[in-house]
Amino acid sequence: MKVGHRRDSRPVPADLLDDPRLEGLATWGAELAAAGLSPGESGNLSCRAAEGFLITRTGVPLATIANEDWVLVTGIEHDADGPVVTSRGLHEPSKDASVHAVLYERRPTATSVFHLHVGRLDDLQRLGVPATSTYHPAGTRESKEEIERFLDQHPDTRYFVLIDHGIVAWGETVAETATLVDRYQAALAEGG
Ligand SMILES: [Zn+2]
């Protein structure tokens, strides 16, 4: 699948980078990486902004998120060839930006989204974590529609498995989102 970009390569506006939530996300990024939850420098973190959302750039090591690693995504459209992402920043946004976009669209109170390629997705499902039913590559229209369907069916779910892909957590604060990830990792550790 081809991902199209409409990219404004100027830096993200300084007032957005002053947002204290970014510091919180960077701190959590380092903790998640230290806990082994960012295999192969995967995973992406975001928070809602006035015109869209700020998300980590593609290929960022979560252990060391710097100011220049944030990208402002202001829109994602789907045309016949695939998604077209409109963004501003020094880098391309995470390839999974569309996963975050669906959450911000469908969950108006979400202010922060974590998406991680953690292992043991089957074990999480055995612990009762709900999961989407069919795998589609992130960014495709099918993936967007699958997540929308899932969210419609699970109005109270803030942590779920994207089947054969990873996990998604969202919260009304960065700390709430991070705590959800922590809680389920702890449950996995206890479950053996
Ligand atoms: Zn992913």
Residues whose N, C-alpha, C, O or C-beta is under 5 A from the ligand:
A	BS01	ZN	D96 G166
